[in-house]
Amino acid sequence: MKPAVVLLSGGLDSATTLAIARSEGYACYALSFAYGQRHQAELAAADAVGAALQVVEHRVMPIDLSAFGGSALTDTAIPVPELPTQGIPVTYVPARNTVFLALALAWAEVLDARDIFIGVNAVDYSGYPDCRPAFISAFEALANLATKVGVEAAEDAAAPIRVHAPLIDLGKADIVRRGLELGVDYAVTVSCYQPDNSGAACGRCDSCRLRRQGFEDAGIADPTRYI
């Protein structure tokens, strides 16, 4: 089994991405981040998802993006919006996926892994610039330019480093259906931007609305625990 690093937030999308990577025969190394987010419930969810999907190893790396602020997810002085907004919302964390992928790339090099999985979704994402296909393609190109393994792969015509975003063109309902086919237990996942300490979702934020609509559109009962 080829090793792959899978970014695992503990939410619906990343859990589905991990299940897809596993179904494709990868030995999955899950990477989560304690990045100064508003809550720790998603990290407990990531641990549960990783255990259920039998990752080889699950690491939680501490980095403090709250030192910069600028997002409702890292600065409690900025309220999480509970109504749809236009443009890039305040829940966007500056450069978050760029930082996460860079650290995933570092671990992939140590593991001699050529594959990184991330659960970004450009169809019903919340306007985040680092969830677009163009961003994924650009980071993949960077990975093959900026690493020892990328240079050596170019020299010996071996497979380059690949950044997989298997959900990039899927709607939320399709993601839910795919995950259920692969045995994902969505009841243990946490997608809410402001859950309580037990992981119960607010039901009002943008992430909760997208998740709930996905289950409705898929015709599947929503297993999410709400406050």
N, CA, C and O of each residue as an XYZ file, in Angstrom:
908
protein
N       0.839     -1.192      0.000
C       0.000      0.000      0.000
C       0.881      1.252      0.000
O       1.789      1.382      0.821
N       0.605      2.163     -0.923
C       1.368      3.399     -0.988
C       0.948      4.328      0.145
O      -0.240      4.417      0.455
N       1.902      5.023      0.771
C       1.525      5.956      1.825
C       0.956      7.242      1.241
O       1.361      7.682      0.165
N       0.022      7.832      1.956
C      -0.532      9.133      1.585
C      -0.812      9.918      2.849
O      -1.217      9.352      3.865
N      -0.598     11.214      2.789
C      -0.953     12.100      3.884
C      -2.329     12.676      3.590
O      -2.570     13.205      2.504
N      -3.230     12.573      4.561
C      -4.601     13.047      4.395
C      -4.875     14.115      5.443
O      -4.771     13.853      6.641
N      -5.225     15.314      4.999
C      -5.602     16.369      5.935
C      -6.975     16.042      6.512
O      -7.934     15.829      5.770
N      -7.062     16.003      7.836
C      -8.274     15.541      8.510
C      -8.699     16.569      9.550
O      -8.064     16.707     10.596
N      -9.773     17.286      9.256
C     -10.269     18.297     10.188
C     -11.262     17.734     11.190
O     -11.476     18.317     12.253
N     -11.871     16.599     10.856
C     -12.939     16.058     11.686
C     -14.319     16.372     11.154
O     -15.321     15.949     11.732
N     -14.384     17.123     10.037
C     -15.666     17.468      9.440
C     -16.107     16.461      8.395
O     -15.423     15.473      8.129
N     -17.260     16.731      7.812
C     -17.870     15.823      6.836
C     -16.982     15.623      5.614
O     -16.778     14.491      5.176
N     -16.455     16.705      5.062
C     -15.680     16.609      3.828
C     -14.367     15.859      4.025
O     -14.015     14.994      3.223
N     -13.646     16.189      5.089
C     -12.346     15.534      5.279
C     -12.514     14.064      5.633
O     -11.681     13.240      5.256
N     -13.587     13.720      6.355
C     -13.849     12.313      6.670
C     -14.123     11.532      5.393
O     -13.645     10.410      5.229
N     -14.895     12.128      4.490
C     -15.188     11.471      3.212
C     -13.919     11.318      2.388
O     -13.703     10.282      1.759
N     -13.089     12.337      2.390
C     -11.826     12.285      1.649
C     -10.934     11.168      2.177
O     -10.324     10.439      1.394
N     -10.855     11.029      3.486
C     -10.062      9.951      4.075
C     -10.610      8.593      3.645
O      -9.840      7.694      3.307
N     -11.925      8.437      3.656
C     -12.527      7.168      3.245
C     -12.224      6.863      1.781
O     -11.991      5.709      1.422
N     -12.225      7.894      0.935
C     -11.913      7.698     -0.478
C     -10.456      7.266     -0.644
O     -10.165      6.331     -1.390
N      -9.546      7.942      0.047
C      -8.132      7.579     -0.050
C      -7.919      6.137      0.392
O      -7.169      5.391     -0.238
N      -8.572      5.755      1.461
C      -8.447      4.381      1.964
C      -9.006      3.387      0.948
O      -8.422      2.326      0.727
N     -10.144      3.732      0.327
C     -10.774      2.827     -0.641
C      -9.915      2.656     -1.894
O     -10.040      1.659     -2.605
N      -9.047      3.629     -2.159
C      -8.164      3.553     -3.328
C      -6.857      2.838     -3.021
O      -5.957      2.780     -3.859
N      -6.762      2.297     -1.819
C      -5.628      1.454     -1.483
C      -4.448      2.146     -0.842
O      -3.367      1.564     -0.752
N      -4.630      3.371     -0.397
C      -3.523      4.080      0.242
C      -3.431      3.728      1.724
O      -4.444      3.511      2.389
N      -2.211      3.675      2.223
C      -1.970      3.610      3.663
C      -2.008      5.050      4.160
O      -1.124      5.845      3.837
N      -3.020      5.384      4.937
C      -3.328      6.786      5.223
C      -2.692      7.274      6.528
O      -2.838      6.663      7.587
N      -1.992      8.382      6.410
C      -1.417      9.085      7.553
C      -2.199     10.387      7.703
O      -2.074     11.292      6.878
N      -2.999     10.477      8.750
C      -3.896     11.621      8.919
C      -3.186     12.743      9.674
O      -2.461     12.503     10.640
N      -3.412     13.972      9.212
C      -2.789     15.140      9.823
C      -3.859     16.174     10.148
O      -4.580     16.643      9.267
N      -3.948     16.521     11.430
C      -4.875     17.549     11.890
C      -4.078     18.676     12.543
O      -2.892     18.524     12.835
N      -4.745     19.805     12.767
C      -4.049     20.964     13.318
C      -4.835     21.596     14.459
O      -6.036     21.845     14.350
N      -4.135     21.846     15.545
C      -4.651     22.717     16.598
C      -4.114     24.102     16.271
O      -3.027     24.478     16.709
N      -4.884     24.852     15.502
C      -4.351     26.079     14.912
C      -4.881     27.349     15.575
O      -4.782     28.439     15.011
N      -5.444     27.200     16.775
C      -6.015     28.350     17.460
C      -7.467     28.563     17.115
O      -7.998     29.659     17.290
N      -8.127     27.504     16.616
C      -9.540     27.614     16.267
C     -10.406     27.810     17.513
O      -9.974     27.562     18.639
N     -11.626     28.256     17.279
C     -12.531     28.614     18.370
C     -12.834     27.455     19.301
O     -13.142     27.670     20.473
N     -12.753     26.239     18.803
C     -13.167     25.084     19.597
C     -12.249     23.911     19.307
O     -11.546     23.887     18.297
N     -12.266     22.940     20.209
C     -11.451     21.742     20.055
C     -12.292     20.524     19.679
O     -11.755     19.427     19.520
N     -13.592     20.705     19.539
C     -14.479     19.569     19.266
C     -14.123     18.878     17.961
O     -14.251     17.659     17.853
N     -13.677     19.642     16.967
C     -13.355     19.025     15.685
C     -12.135     18.118     15.793
O     -12.020     17.151     15.040
N     -11.218     18.416     16.722
C     -10.051     17.553     16.881
C     -10.439     16.220     17.506
O      -9.890     15.179     17.146
N     -11.382     16.250     18.440
C     -11.903     14.993     19.001
C     -12.601     14.190     17.915
O     -12.486     12.965     17.865
N     -13.333     14.891     17.038
C     -13.996     14.220     15.924
C     -12.981     13.620     14.963
O     -13.171     12.503     14.483
N     -11.905     14.348     14.677
C     -10.863     13.835     13.783
C     -10.243     12.565     14.354
O      -9.959     11.621     13.617
N     -10.038     12.545     15.646
C      -9.480     11.358     16.287
C     -10.423     10.167     16.121
O      -9.983      9.055     15.829
N     -11.725     10.407     16.311
C     -12.712      9.333     16.171
C     -12.791      8.840     14.734
O     -12.872      7.635     14.491
N     -12.767      9.764     13.782
C     -12.828      9.388     12.366
C     -11.585      8.594     11.972
O     -11.682      7.573     11.292
N     -10.432      9.066     12.398
C      -9.189      8.375     12.069
C      -9.157      6.959     12.607
O      -8.701      6.038     11.929
N      -9.644      6.788     13.832
C      -9.682      5.451     14.422
C     -10.652      4.555     13.670
O     -10.350      3.393     13.397
N     -11.820      5.096     13.336
C     -12.840      4.292     12.651
C     -12.377      3.855     11.268
O     -12.701      2.756     10.818
N     -11.617      4.718     10.592
C     -11.168      4.415      9.233
C      -9.749      3.855      9.206
O      -9.134      3.747      8.145
N      -9.244      3.505     10.365
C      -8.018      2.718     10.507
C      -6.814      3.360      9.823
O      -6.138      2.735      9.005
N      -6.558      4.630     10.177
C      -5.363      5.273      9.652
C      -4.121      4.626     10.268
O      -4.174      4.082     11.372
N      -3.026      4.690      9.554
C      -1.768      4.151     10.070
C      -1.299      4.978     11.260
O      -0.814      4.438     12.255
N      -1.451      6.292     11.145
C      -1.044      7.204     12.206
C      -1.857      8.479     12.082
O      -2.179      8.917     10.978
N      -2.185      9.069     13.220
C      -2.888     10.352     13.229
C      -2.097     11.325     14.088
O      -1.940     11.124     15.293
N      -1.607     12.372     13.459
C      -0.871     13.391     14.194
C      -1.683     14.675     14.269
O      -2.337     15.075     13.305
N      -1.626     15.312     15.434
C      -2.235     16.628     15.617
C      -1.098     17.607     15.852
O      -0.393     17.526     16.858
N      -0.924     18.529     14.920
C       0.193     19.466     14.992
C      -0.295     20.811     15.519
O      -1.253     21.371     14.986
N       0.354     21.337     16.562
C      -0.034     22.660     17.055
C       0.645     23.778     16.259
O       1.870     23.823     16.143
N      -0.168     24.667     15.720
C       0.330     25.904     15.115
C      -0.667     26.989     15.520
O      -1.851     26.699     15.692
N      -0.220     28.202     15.671
C      -1.098     29.234     16.230
C      -1.425     30.305     15.209
O      -0.808     31.370     15.189
N      -2.404     30.014     14.357
C      -2.845     31.018     13.394
C      -3.635     32.133     14.060
O      -3.857     33.183     13.458
N      -4.066     31.908     15.318
C      -4.779     32.965     16.032
C      -3.844     34.129     16.369
O      -4.307     35.219     16.704
N      -2.542     33.902     16.281
C      -1.586     34.989     16.519
C      -1.767     36.117     15.511
O      -1.462     37.274     15.799
N      -2.268     35.769     14.319
C      -2.527     36.778     13.296
C      -3.966     37.279     13.335
O      -4.234     38.421     12.961
N      -4.900     36.430     13.788
C      -6.304     36.829     13.806
C      -6.857     36.939     12.392
O      -6.448     36.208     11.490
N      -7.790     37.864     12.215
C      -8.337     38.124     10.897
C      -9.439     37.192     10.462
O      -9.885     37.260      9.317
N      -9.895     36.315     11.352
C     -10.943     35.361     10.998
C     -11.836     35.112     12.201
O     -11.373     35.118     13.342
N     -13.114     34.895     11.940
C     -14.041     34.556     13.016
C     -13.741     33.195     13.619
O     -14.214     32.884     14.712
N     -12.955     32.375     12.919
C     -12.638     31.047     13.444
C     -11.423     31.066     14.376
O     -11.189     30.103     15.105
N     -10.655     32.152     14.356
C      -9.470     32.234     15.218
C      -9.497     33.436     16.149
O      -8.599     33.595     16.976
N     -10.509     34.279     16.028
C     -10.611     35.468     16.870
C     -12.033     35.544     17.420
O     -12.976     35.849     16.690
N     -12.177     35.263     18.715
C     -13.520     35.220     19.307
C     -14.180     36.594     19.366
O     -15.375     36.692     19.645
N     -13.419     37.655     19.106
C     -14.010     38.992     19.061
C     -14.791     39.222     17.767
O     -15.589     40.154     17.673
N     -14.553     38.363     16.770
C     -15.282     38.461     15.501
C     -16.405     37.424     15.524
O     -16.116     36.228     15.558
N     -17.661     37.835     15.505
C     -18.750     36.860     15.583
C     -18.868     36.013     14.317
O     -18.624     36.491     13.209
N     -19.243     34.760     14.502
C     -19.523     33.878     13.369
C     -20.853     34.296     12.759
O     -21.860     34.338     13.467
N     -20.885     34.607     11.468
C     -22.152     35.030     10.857
C     -23.171     33.900     10.832
O     -22.828     32.737     10.617
N     -24.418     34.262     11.055
C     -25.490     33.268     11.061
C     -26.504     33.525      9.955
O     -27.588     32.941      9.944
N     -26.146     34.393      9.037
C     -26.946     34.645      7.839
C     -26.016     34.555      6.634
O     -24.829     34.856      6.757
N     -26.527     34.148      5.474
C     -25.672     34.084      4.280
C     -25.029     35.440      3.992
O     -25.658     36.485      4.153
N     -23.768     35.404      3.565
C     -23.047     36.630      3.255
C     -22.541     36.586      1.819
O     -22.440     35.521      1.209
N     -22.227     37.756      1.299
C     -21.687     37.857     -0.050
C     -20.159     37.931      0.013
O     -19.590     38.446      0.975
N     -19.507     37.408     -1.029
C     -18.063     37.493     -1.094
C     -17.383     36.523     -0.147
O     -17.981     35.542      0.295
N     -16.130     36.809      0.158
C     -15.349     35.946      1.039
C     -15.748     36.251      2.479
O     -15.586     37.386      2.928
N     -16.267     35.263      3.217
C     -16.802     35.532      4.556
C     -15.704     35.681      5.607
O     -14.541     35.356      5.366
N     -16.102     36.179      6.774
C     -15.132     36.382      7.858
C     -14.688     35.061      8.470
O     -13.785     35.055      9.307
N     -15.287     33.948      8.084
C     -14.827     32.640      8.558
C     -13.646     32.115      7.738
O     -13.091     31.062      8.051
N     -13.267     32.836      6.705
C     -12.048     32.492      5.963
C     -10.840     32.762      6.856
O     -10.691     33.855      7.404
N      -9.976     31.749      6.995
C      -8.747     31.902      7.775
C      -7.602     32.180      6.801
O      -7.285     31.328      5.971
N      -6.981     33.349      6.885
C      -5.954     33.705      5.901
C      -4.873     32.642      5.750
O      -4.218     32.254      6.718
N      -4.703     32.182      4.514
C      -3.636     31.255      4.113
C      -3.725     29.884      4.784
O      -2.747     29.137      4.765
N      -4.865     29.535      5.373
C      -4.929     28.294      6.147
C      -4.586     27.064      5.317
O      -3.728     26.279      5.720
N      -5.225     26.877      4.184
C      -4.951     25.675      3.396
C      -3.545     25.674      2.812
O      -2.961     24.611      2.600
N      -2.999     26.857      2.552
C      -1.619     26.936      2.083
C      -0.665     26.432      3.157
O       0.256     25.665      2.877
N      -0.899     26.874      4.388
C      -0.067     26.423      5.510
C      -0.255     24.931      5.751
O       0.718     24.195      5.917
N      -1.505     24.488      5.768
C      -1.787     23.068      6.032
C      -1.135     22.174      4.976
O      -0.515     21.165      5.314
N      -1.271     22.536      3.712
C      -0.696     21.716      2.656
C       0.827     21.731      2.699
O       1.465     20.723      2.393
N       1.411     22.854      3.075
C       2.867     22.916      3.175
C       3.368     21.954      4.245
O       4.376     21.277      4.044
N       2.678     21.886      5.370
C       3.090     20.973      6.439
C       2.798     19.525      6.057
O       3.571     18.629      6.397
N       1.699     19.287      5.358
C       1.422     17.943      4.855
C       2.502     17.506      3.872
O       2.898     16.340      3.850
N       2.971     18.443      3.065
C       4.039     18.153      2.105
C       5.328     17.764      2.823
O       6.028     16.845      2.399
N       5.637     18.464      3.904
C       6.843     18.139      4.670
C       6.772     16.721      5.220
O       7.747     15.973      5.140
N       5.629     16.348      5.776
C       5.482     14.989      6.313
C       5.521     13.958      5.192
O       6.102     12.884      5.348
N       4.898     14.290      4.057
C       4.914     13.372      2.919
C       6.342     13.079      2.467
O       6.667     11.941      2.129
N       7.190     14.099      2.461
C       8.590     13.873      2.075
C       9.277     12.901      3.032
O      10.015     12.016      2.599
N       9.034     13.066      4.323
C       9.655     12.185      5.314
C       9.153     10.753      5.155
O       9.907      9.798      5.341
N       7.876     10.613      4.811
C       7.269      9.289      4.645
C       7.566      8.673      3.280
O       7.208      7.523      3.026
N       8.215      9.430      2.406
C       8.416      9.027      1.016
C       7.066      8.788      0.337
O       6.899      7.853     -0.447
N       6.119      9.653      0.659
C       4.780      9.582      0.066
C       4.693     10.572     -1.087
O       5.199     11.691     -0.993
N       4.056     10.160     -2.165
C       3.893     11.032     -3.332
C       2.489     11.613     -3.419
O       2.176     12.344     -4.359
N       1.634     11.289     -2.437
C       0.227     11.662     -2.539
C      -0.261     12.357     -1.273
O      -0.020     11.902     -0.155
N      -0.959     13.481     -1.486
C      -1.567     14.249     -0.403
C      -3.040     14.429     -0.750
O      -3.385     14.770     -1.882
N      -3.898     14.199      0.227
C      -5.343     14.350      0.026
C      -5.880     15.490      0.873
O      -5.517     15.639      2.039
N      -6.753     16.299      0.267
C      -7.399     17.407      0.971
C      -8.866     17.462      0.559
O      -9.194     17.226     -0.604
N      -9.737     17.766      1.493
C     -11.183     17.694      1.241
C     -11.832     18.987      0.814
O     -12.976     19.249      1.186
N     -11.131     19.810      0.037
C     -11.736     21.066     -0.412
C     -12.828     20.783     -1.434
O     -12.817     19.767     -2.129
N     -13.773     21.721     -1.501
C     -14.933     21.543     -2.368
C     -15.308     22.890     -2.969
O     -15.637     23.826     -2.241
N     -15.260     22.993     -4.281
C     -15.470     24.276     -4.952
C     -16.916     24.516     -5.363
O     -17.240     25.609     -5.827
N     -17.797     23.528     -5.209
C     -19.177     23.694     -5.654
C     -20.002     24.430     -4.617
O     -20.665     25.415     -4.940
N     -19.970     23.965     -3.370
C     -20.786     24.609     -2.338
C     -19.920     25.079     -1.171
O     -20.373     25.132     -0.028
N     -18.651     25.423     -1.481
C     -17.801     25.981     -0.437
C     -18.248     27.415     -0.139
O     -19.050     27.989     -0.876
N     -17.725     27.981      0.943
C     -18.239     29.262      1.428
C     -17.515     30.470      0.849
O     -17.422     31.506      1.507
N     -17.007     30.353     -0.359
C     -16.333     31.479     -0.979
C     -14.862     31.563     -0.674
O     -14.248     32.602     -0.917
N     -14.270     30.499     -0.146
C     -12.860     30.538      0.242
C     -11.950     30.426     -0.992
O     -12.121     29.507     -1.793
N     -11.002     31.330     -1.156
C     -10.127     31.275     -2.336
C      -9.219     30.060     -2.350
O      -8.796     29.625     -3.421
N      -8.905     29.493     -1.174
C      -7.999     28.335     -1.132
C      -8.739     27.005     -1.192
O      -8.227     25.977     -0.748
N      -9.956     27.035     -1.749
C     -10.701     25.803     -2.021
C     -10.951     25.629     -3.515
O     -11.666     24.714     -3.924
N     -10.367     26.501     -4.327
C     -10.625     26.472     -5.769
C      -9.686     25.495     -6.492
O      -8.562     25.265     -6.044
N     -10.145     24.931     -7.595
C      -9.274     24.047     -8.390
C      -7.965     24.708     -8.779
O      -6.926     24.048     -8.793
N      -7.990     26.007     -9.098
C      -6.768     26.709     -9.499
C      -5.746     26.706     -8.373
O      -4.546     26.594     -8.625
N      -6.207     26.828     -7.142
C      -5.292     26.803     -6.003
C      -4.656     25.429     -5.853
O      -3.450     25.327     -5.633
N      -5.453     24.374     -5.970
C      -4.923     23.013     -5.833
C      -3.883     22.738     -6.912
O      -2.824     22.178     -6.631
N      -4.182     23.128     -8.136
C      -3.221     22.920     -9.235
C      -1.935     23.688     -8.999
O      -0.843     23.175     -9.244
N      -2.067     24.922     -8.520
C      -0.879     25.741     -8.282
C      -0.030     25.163     -7.157
O       1.198     25.164     -7.240
N      -0.681     24.668     -6.104
C       0.109     24.106     -5.005
C       0.784     22.810     -5.443
O       1.915     22.542     -5.038
N       0.126     22.017     -6.247
C       0.750     20.792     -6.745
C       1.996     21.125     -7.564
O       3.019     20.451     -7.444
N       1.910     22.156     -8.389
C       3.074     22.574     -9.169
C       4.197     23.038     -8.245
O       5.362     22.707     -8.465
N       3.850     23.797     -7.222
C       4.842     24.245     -6.245
C       5.508     23.051     -5.562
O       6.727     23.034     -5.386
N       4.701     22.046     -5.174
C       5.237     20.878     -4.470
C       6.287     20.158     -5.301
O       7.267     19.644     -4.763
N       6.086     20.122     -6.590
C       7.039     19.427     -7.452
C       8.266     20.258     -7.793
O       9.260     19.736     -8.299
N       8.190     21.558     -7.513
C       9.339     22.428     -7.725
C      10.180     22.611     -6.458
O      11.391     22.822     -6.527
N       9.520     22.527     -5.308
C      10.156     22.979     -4.073
C      10.708     21.862     -3.197
O      11.188     22.131     -2.096
N      10.652     20.617     -3.659
C      11.039     19.497     -2.807
C      12.092     18.618     -3.471
O      12.203     18.550     -4.695
N      12.844     17.961     -2.632
C      13.855     17.020     -3.122
C      13.213     15.918     -3.951
O      13.689     15.586     -5.036
N      12.131     15.357     -3.433
C      11.484     14.253     -4.147
C      10.894     14.734     -5.462
O      10.884     13.986     -6.440
N      10.397     15.982     -5.506
C       9.856     16.502     -6.745
C      10.918     16.660     -7.825
O      10.674     16.348     -8.991
N      12.085     17.139     -7.443
C      13.189     17.301     -8.384
C      13.669     15.947     -8.879
O      13.882     15.758    -10.076
N      13.840     15.006     -7.959
C      14.311     13.682     -8.349
C      13.295     12.964     -9.221
O      13.669     12.225    -10.132
N      12.012     13.176     -8.952
C      10.979     12.557     -9.785
C      11.049     13.089    -11.204
O      10.871     12.340    -12.165
N      11.309     14.382    -11.336
C      11.421     14.970    -12.674
C      12.624     14.411    -13.411
O      12.578     14.220    -14.626
N      13.711     14.146    -12.677
C      14.934     13.645    -13.304
C      14.813     12.194    -13.746
O      15.352     11.813    -14.785
N      14.104     11.378    -12.960
C      14.037      9.954    -13.304
C      12.685      9.541    -13.889
O      12.404      8.354    -14.056
N      11.847     10.547    -14.199
C      10.537     10.302    -14.819
C       9.610      9.482    -13.932
O       8.660      8.871    -14.422
N       9.880      9.465    -12.628
C       8.967      8.781    -11.706
C       7.716      9.631    -11.510
O       7.638     10.775    -11.959
N       6.743      9.038    -10.829
C       5.499      9.765    -10.594
C       5.761     10.995     -9.739
O       6.454     10.894     -8.726
N       5.229     12.154    -10.115
C       5.434     13.359     -9.319
C       4.552     13.348     -8.070
O       3.713     12.466     -7.888
N       4.762     14.340     -7.227
C       3.875     14.536     -6.084
C       2.514     14.972     -6.597
O       2.407     15.825     -7.479
N       1.480     14.375     -6.032
C       0.123     14.722     -6.462
C      -0.688     15.202     -5.259
O      -0.629     14.619     -4.177
N      -1.437     16.266     -5.474
C      -2.384     16.754     -4.469
C      -3.773     16.375     -4.951
O      -4.255     16.892     -5.959
N      -4.408     15.475     -4.230
C      -5.732     14.965     -4.604
C      -6.819     15.759     -3.886
O      -6.757     15.956     -2.672
N      -7.799     16.204     -4.636
C      -8.980     16.868     -4.069
C     -10.206     16.169     -4.641
O     -10.868     16.715     -5.523
N     -10.521     14.963     -4.152
C     -11.550     14.146     -4.786
C     -12.962     14.701     -4.685
O     -13.862     14.221     -5.375
N     -13.172     15.703     -3.840
C     -14.513     16.275     -3.690
C     -14.684     17.571     -4.455
O     -15.745     18.191     -4.388
N     -13.667     17.991     -5.178
C     -13.600     19.342     -5.699
C     -14.801     19.712     -6.564
O     -15.222     20.869     -6.572
N     -15.355     18.751     -7.287
C     -16.477     19.046     -8.182
C     -17.796     18.445     -7.712
O     -18.768     18.420     -8.467
N     -17.840     17.963     -6.478
C     -19.047     17.313     -5.969
C     -19.892     18.272     -5.142
O     -19.359     19.107     -4.411
N     -21.207     18.151     -5.260
C     -22.105     18.852     -4.362
C     -22.154     18.129     -3.024
O     -21.713     16.985     -2.909
N     -22.690     18.797     -2.025
C     -22.690     18.214     -0.686
C     -23.495     16.919     -0.630
O     -23.103     15.986      0.072
N     -24.604     16.842     -1.349
C     -25.394     15.611     -1.344
C     -24.602     14.446     -1.928
O     -24.664     13.332     -1.407
N     -23.859     14.693     -3.003
C     -23.038     13.637     -3.603
C     -21.923     13.201     -2.654
O     -21.566     12.024     -2.598
N     -21.379     14.163     -1.911
C     -20.340     13.832     -0.928
C     -20.909     12.930      0.153
O     -20.280     11.945      0.539
N     -22.086     13.259      0.640
C     -22.739     12.445      1.672
C     -22.981     11.032      1.164
O     -22.682     10.059      1.857
N     -23.520     10.918     -0.040
C     -23.800      9.580     -0.592
C     -22.513      8.772     -0.742
O     -22.474      7.585     -0.419
N     -21.471      9.422     -1.233
C     -20.200      8.714     -1.428
C     -19.633      8.241     -0.089
O     -19.147      7.116      0.025
N     -19.699      9.088      0.897
C     -19.187      8.709      2.206
C     -19.946      7.556      2.820
O     -19.347      6.659      3.414
N     -21.254      7.572      2.682
C     -22.055      6.486      3.237
C     -21.754      5.170      2.524
O     -21.748      4.109      3.148
N     -21.506      5.241      1.222
C     -21.113      4.031      0.483
C     -19.825      3.435      1.051
O     -19.626      2.221      1.026
N     -18.954      4.311      1.565
C     -17.651      3.875      2.066
C     -17.639      3.669      3.581
O     -16.586      3.422      4.170
N     -18.806      3.772      4.205
C     -18.921      3.448      5.617
C     -18.573      4.563      6.577
O     -18.264      4.295      7.738
N     -18.612      5.818      6.124
C     -18.330      6.931      7.030
C     -19.490      7.112      8.007
O     -20.651      7.148      7.600
N     -19.174      7.225      9.283
C     -20.177      7.508     10.307
C     -20.200      9.018     10.526
O     -19.386      9.558     11.275
N     -21.136      9.689      9.866
C     -21.172     11.146      9.951
C     -21.628     11.652     11.310
O     -21.478     12.835     11.616
N     -22.178     10.775     12.118
C     -22.615     11.190     13.451
C     -21.451     11.632     14.318
O     -21.641     12.417     15.247
N     -20.241     11.142     14.032
C     -19.085     11.506     14.858
C     -18.332     12.700     14.296
O     -17.394     13.185     14.929
N     -18.720     13.187     13.121
C     -18.020     14.322     12.522
C     -18.581     15.635     13.049
O     -19.733     15.703     13.478
N     -17.761     16.671     13.013
C     -18.168     18.005     13.458
C     -17.801     19.001     12.364
O     -16.627     19.175     12.039
N     -18.814     19.651     11.799
C     -18.591     20.638     10.742
C     -18.856     22.067     11.203
O     -18.425     23.019     10.554
N     -19.561     22.220     12.318
C     -20.020     23.529     12.790
C     -18.855     24.449     13.117
O     -17.823     24.006     13.619
N     -19.032     25.749     12.824
C     -18.020     26.739     13.150
C     -18.023     27.112     14.635
O     -17.041     27.650     15.147
N     -19.128     26.825     15.319
C     -19.215     27.219     16.728
C     -19.994     26.177     17.546
O     -21.017     26.505     18.147
N     -19.518     24.930     17.573
C     -20.205     23.910     18.359
C     -19.960     24.123     19.856
O     -19.090     24.900     20.249
N     -20.740     23.423     20.683
C     -20.447     23.472     22.108
C     -19.305     22.504     22.418
O     -18.768     21.860     21.517
N     -18.943     22.406     23.685
C     -17.787     21.596     24.062
C     -17.959     20.115     23.754
O     -16.976     19.388     23.614
N     -19.211     19.668     23.648
C     -19.464     18.259     23.345
C     -19.481     17.979     21.852
O     -19.564     16.824     21.436
N     -19.404     19.039     21.035
C     -19.444     18.877     19.587
C     -20.815     19.067     18.974
O     -20.976     18.899     17.765
N     -21.817     19.416     19.787
C     -23.156     19.673     19.247
C     -23.133     20.950     18.409
O     -22.552     21.959     18.811
N     -23.771     20.892     17.244
C     -23.701     21.984     16.269
C     -24.720     23.076     16.559
O     -25.779     22.830     17.137
N     -24.366     24.306     16.138
C     -25.271     25.446     16.374
C     -26.495     25.398     15.468
O     -27.573     25.852     15.852
N     -26.328     24.840     14.248
C     -27.445     24.766     13.317
C     -27.714     26.054     12.564
O     -28.649     26.107     11.765
N     -26.924     27.094     12.794
C     -27.202     28.410     12.213
C     -26.090     28.932     11.313
O     -26.355     29.735     10.419
N     -24.851     28.493     11.530
C     -23.741     29.025     10.732
C     -23.775     28.481      9.308
O     -24.531     27.561      8.997
N     -22.946     29.065      8.453
C     -22.916     28.688      7.044
C     -22.579     27.209      6.867
O     -23.188     26.527      6.043
N     -21.618     26.717      7.634
C     -21.217     25.314      7.517
C     -22.363     24.381      7.909
O     -22.578     23.353      7.267
N     -23.094     24.739      8.959
C     -24.244     23.922      9.373
C     -25.325     23.909      8.302
O     -25.939     22.875      8.038
N     -25.555     25.073      7.685
C     -26.595     25.145      6.649
C     -26.233     24.279      5.448
O     -27.078     23.550      4.927
N     -24.979     24.358      5.007
C     -24.553     23.560      3.858
C     -24.638     22.068      4.165
O     -25.077     21.277      3.330
N     -24.219     21.695      5.357
C     -24.243     20.285      5.758
C     -25.684     19.769      5.830
O     -25.995     18.706      5.293
N     -26.552     20.522      6.491
C     -27.948     20.089      6.627
C     -28.616     19.966      5.263
O     -29.354     19.013      5.015
N     -28.358     20.938      4.370
C     -28.944     20.891      3.029
C     -28.435     19.684      2.252
O     -29.169     19.095      1.458
N     -27.178     19.318      2.481
C     -26.629     18.150      1.802
C     -27.362     16.876      2.164
O     -27.678     16.071      1.288
N     -27.636     16.685      3.441
C     -28.378     15.496      3.855
C     -29.809     15.534      3.304
O     -30.340     14.511      2.873
N     -30.426     16.720      3.323
C     -31.787     16.832      2.788
C     -31.812     16.494      1.305
O     -32.677     15.744      0.853
N     -30.870     17.043      0.547
C     -30.835     16.803     -0.898
C     -30.525     15.341     -1.218
O     -30.960     14.816     -2.242
N     -29.774     14.695     -0.338
C     -29.441     13.279     -0.543
C     -30.578     12.364     -0.091
O     -30.542     11.159     -0.344
N     -31.580     12.928      0.572
C     -32.694     12.126      1.062
C     -32.305     11.216      2.216
O     -32.847     10.121      2.374
N     -31.363     11.684      3.016
C     -30.821     10.883      4.128
C     -31.026     11.650      5.425
O     -30.826     12.863      5.480
N     -31.420     10.940      6.453
C     -31.633     11.578      7.756
C     -30.335     12.177      8.255
O     -29.281     11.544      8.200
N     -30.423     13.407      8.744
C     -29.257     14.129      9.238
C     -28.887     13.607     10.625
O     -29.677     13.738     11.560
N     -27.683     13.010     10.776
C     -27.287     12.469     12.077
C     -26.621     13.481     13.001
O     -26.173     13.137     14.095
N     -26.561     14.740     12.549
C     -25.853     15.757     13.316
C     -26.563     16.032     14.642
O     -27.788     16.130     14.701
N     -25.758     16.155     15.709
C     -26.299     16.563     17.000
C     -26.326     18.099     17.052
O     -25.290     18.744     16.892
N     -27.492     18.669     17.273
C     -27.622     20.119     17.334
C     -27.866     20.576     18.768
O     -28.469     19.870     19.577
N     -27.381     21.775     19.054
C     -27.625     22.368     20.372
C     -29.115     22.603     20.548
O     -29.543     23.098     21.591
